[in-house]
Amino acid sequence: MGYYALDIKISDKFMDAAAHILLNEGCLGFIENNNCLVAYFPDFIGINKIIGTVNALKERLNISGLG
């Protein structure tokens, strides 16, 4: 099985919430690294869906004033 690894820059304050959302959207796991969350997604999900998931996360953070 192949996978995609995405580096998502995010404040430590919101990393747990972001990780939870990503896991619910099919993320296999993640690594917290300073202000970056490295999220791993299986390639069978498709890169367009994964990008949509990350963009939706960014939108949620921006709407809530946390982005």
Secondary structure, DSSP 4 states (H G I P E B T S, - for coil): --EEEEEEE--GGGHHHHHHHHHHTT--EEEEETTEEEEEEEGGG-HHHHHHHHHHHHHHHHHTT--
